[in-house]
């Protein structure tokens, strides 16, 4: 795991369909990463907005919405135009 090589995490971001909408998955990931000081606040996790780490967490944890369809569309359009998307 890269976090071990880096000596831990500064920040953990949940995004995309599962990251934004699956509080159970976020909670399970938080439990698996507890050894690194990850603590997810249950009420914040239920609300799934912005910062969801507990006050005792060594890691900042965020839920950040994304528009995956728009990102895919931009990349496809760039491929059609023959250049890389930015």
C-alpha positions as CSV (number, residue, x, y, z in Angstrom):
1,X,0.0,0.0,0.0
2,X,1.4,3.4,-1.0
3,X,0.3,5.0,2.3
4,X,2.7,2.7,4.1
5,X,5.6,3.8,1.9
6,X,4.6,7.5,2.4
7,X,4.3,7.1,6.1
8,X,0.6,7.6,6.3
9,X,-2.1,9.8,4.8
10,X,-2.7,13.6,5.0
11,X,-6.1,13.4,3.4
12,X,-8.6,10.9,2.1
13,X,-11.2,11.9,-0.5
14,X,-14.3,9.9,-1.5
15,X,-15.8,10.9,-4.8
16,X,-17.7,9.3,-7.7
17,X,-20.8,7.2,-7.5
18,X,-19.8,4.9,-4.7
19,X,-17.6,7.5,-2.8
20,X,-20.4,10.0,-2.8
21,X,-23.4,7.8,-2.2
22,X,-22.3,4.7,-0.2
23,X,-22.0,5.7,3.5
24,X,-21.6,2.0,4.4
25,X,-18.6,1.6,2.1
26,X,-17.0,4.8,3.5
27,X,-17.5,3.6,7.0
28,X,-16.0,0.2,6.2
29,X,-13.0,1.8,4.5
30,X,-12.5,4.0,7.6
31,X,-12.6,1.0,9.9
32,X,-10.0,-0.8,7.7
33,X,-7.7,2.3,7.8
34,X,-8.1,2.9,11.6
35,X,-4.5,1.7,12.0
36,X,-3.4,4.9,10.2
37,X,-5.6,7.1,12.5
38,X,-8.5,7.4,10.1
39,X,-11.7,8.2,12.1
40,X,-15.0,8.9,10.3
41,X,-17.7,10.9,12.1
42,X,-20.9,8.8,11.8
43,X,-23.3,11.8,11.6
44,X,-21.1,13.6,9.0
45,X,-20.8,10.4,7.0
46,X,-24.5,10.0,7.0
47,X,-24.9,13.6,5.6
48,X,-22.1,12.9,3.1
49,X,-21.2,16.5,2.7
50,X,-17.8,18.1,2.8
51,X,-15.5,17.1,5.6
52,X,-16.5,13.8,7.4
53,X,-13.5,13.1,9.6
54,X,-14.0,12.8,13.4
55,X,-12.3,15.3,15.6
56,X,-9.9,12.5,16.7
57,X,-8.9,11.6,13.2
58,X,-5.2,12.0,12.2
59,X,-6.4,12.3,8.6
60,X,-8.7,14.8,6.9
61,X,-11.5,13.0,5.1
62,X,-13.8,14.6,2.5
63,X,-16.7,13.7,0.3
64,X,-16.4,15.7,-2.9
65,X,-19.1,15.4,-5.6
66,X,-18.0,14.9,-9.2
67,X,-19.6,14.7,-12.6
68,X,-18.2,11.6,-14.1
69,X,-20.3,11.8,-17.2
70,X,-19.0,15.3,-18.0
71,X,-15.4,14.2,-17.5
72,X,-15.9,11.2,-19.9
73,X,-17.6,13.5,-22.4
74,X,-14.7,16.0,-22.3
75,X,-12.2,13.2,-22.8
76,X,-14.2,11.8,-25.7
77,X,-14.5,15.2,-27.4
78,X,-10.8,15.8,-27.0
79,X,-10.1,12.4,-28.6
80,X,-12.4,13.2,-31.5
81,X,-10.6,16.6,-32.0
82,X,-7.3,14.8,-31.8
83,X,-5.8,16.3,-28.7
84,X,-5.6,15.5,-25.0
85,X,-8.3,16.8,-22.6
86,X,-7.3,19.3,-19.9
